């Protein structure tokens, strides 16, 4: 809601400045309670075990409800409740992921995100012109939201 309000406020401000259609911006008067960001939680062994059990129970329940029809495994995976909306891998879990992803064509990107802390939008917005192999640098000039 905060981002929608910010986008709307910006669009109306541009309309006021360029077209002079309005005298004031009504979106600027709207107030919301402060946004509460979810607390990141580490995937410990115990949390991982509990999540796997919850996932298996949800998968079994979904299969029974579908009565033998195909079950979308991605929907079940996403639908299994997690301890927090933001879950963080430990260093060994990250190494397991990178070892598995080594054969993927996006491995260099995954490694860059993991080791240098790029955000998802920054990584998706990288272009070859942003990469300087001679100086071994990458400039994040674009972000895809």
C-alpha positions in Angstrom: 0.0 0.0 0.0 2.9 2.3 0.8 4.5 1.8 -2.6 1.2 2.2 -4.5 0.6 5.5 -2.6 4.1 6.7 -3.4 3.6 5.8 -7.1 0.2 7.5 -7.2 1.6 10.6 -5.3 4.5 10.9 -7.8 2.2 10.5 -10.9 -0.2 13.2 -9.6 2.8 15.5 -8.7 4.0 15.2 -12.3 0.5 15.9 -13.6 0.3 19.0 -11.4 3.7 20.2 -12.6 3.3 19.5 -16.3 -0.4 19.9 -17.0 -1.7 22.0 -14.2 -4.8 19.9 -14.0 -5.0 19.9 -10.2 -4.1 22.4 -7.4 -3.1 19.9 -4.8 -2.2 16.2 -4.6 -4.9 14.3 -2.6 -2.5 11.2 -2.4 -0.2 13.3 -0.3 -2.9 13.6 2.4 -3.4 9.8 2.7 -1.7 8.3 5.7 -1.1 4.7 6.5 0.2 3.0 9.6 4.0 2.4 9.5 5.0 -0.6 7.4 6.1 -3.6 9.5 8.9 -5.5 7.8 9.1 -9.2 8.6 12.0 -10.3 10.8 14.5 -12.5 8.9 14.8 -16.0 10.5 17.7 -18.5 9.9 16.9 -21.9 8.5 18.2 -24.0 11.4 18.0 -27.8 11.3 15.0 -27.8 13.6 13.1 -25.3 11.6 14.0 -27.1 8.4 12.8 -30.4 9.8 9.5 -28.9 11.0 9.0 -27.2 7.6 9.6 -30.5 5.7 7.1 -32.3 8.0 4.5 -29.5 7.4 5.2 -29.7 3.6 4.8 -33.4 3.5 1.5 -33.2 5.5 0.2 -30.5 3.1 1.2 -32.5 0.1 -0.5 -35.6 1.4 -3.7 -33.6 2.3 -3.7 -32.0 -1.2 -3.3 -35.4 -2.9 -6.2 -36.8 -0.9 -8.4 -33.7 -1.7 -7.6 -34.0 -5.4 -8.6 -37.6 -5.4 -5.8 -38.9 -7.7 -5.7 -35.9 -10.0 -2.4 -34.2 -10.6 -1.1 -32.0 -7.8 0.9 -28.9 -8.6 4.1 -29.4 -6.5 5.1 -25.8 -6.8 1.8 -24.6 -5.3 2.2 -27.0 -2.5 5.8 -26.0 -1.9 4.9 -22.3 -1.8 1.8 -22.9 0.3 3.6 -24.7 3.1 3.8 -22.3 6.0 7.3 -21.0 7.0 8.5 -19.7 10.3 8.9 -16.2 8.7 8.2 -14.6 5.4 12.0 -13.9 5.2 14.1 -17.0 5.6 17.9 -16.8 5.5 20.3 -19.7 4.6 23.3 -20.6 6.7 26.7 -20.7 5.1 26.7 -24.5 4.6 23.2 -24.3 3.0 24.4 -21.6 0.7 27.4 -23.8 -0.3 25.1 -26.7 -1.0 22.9 -24.5 -3.3 25.9 -23.2 -5.2 27.3 -26.7 -5.6 23.9 -27.8 -7.0 23.6 -24.7 -9.2 27.1 -25.0 -10.7 25.7 -26.6 -13.9 23.1 -24.0 -14.4 23.6 -21.3 -17.0 22.9 -18.6 -14.4 25.5 -19.9 -11.9 27.7 -16.8 -12.2 24.7 -14.6 -11.4 23.7 -16.8 -8.4 27.3 -16.7 -7.1 27.5 -13.0 -7.6 24.2 -12.5 -5.7 25.3 -14.8 -2.9 28.8 -13.5 -2.4 28.3 -9.8 -3.1 24.8 -9.2 -1.8 23.1 -8.0 -5.0 19.4 -7.5 -4.6 17.1 -9.4 -6.9 16.1 -6.3 -9.0 19.8 -5.3 -9.3 20.8 -8.7 -10.5 17.9 -8.9 -13.0 18.8 -5.4 -14.3 22.5 -6.2 -15.0 23.6 -5.8 -18.6 26.8 -6.8 -20.3 27.7 -3.2 -20.7 27.8 -3.0 -16.9 30.5 -5.6 -16.7 34.1 -4.5 -17.0 36.3 -7.7 -17.2 39.5 -5.7 -17.5 39.0 -4.0 -14.1 37.0 -6.9 -12.6 34.1 -4.6 -11.7 30.3 -4.5 -12.2 28.2 -1.4 -12.1 24.6 -1.7 -11.1 23.0 1.1 -13.2 19.5 -0.5 -13.7 17.1 -2.2 -11.5 14.1 -4.3 -12.5 11.2 -4.3 -10.1 
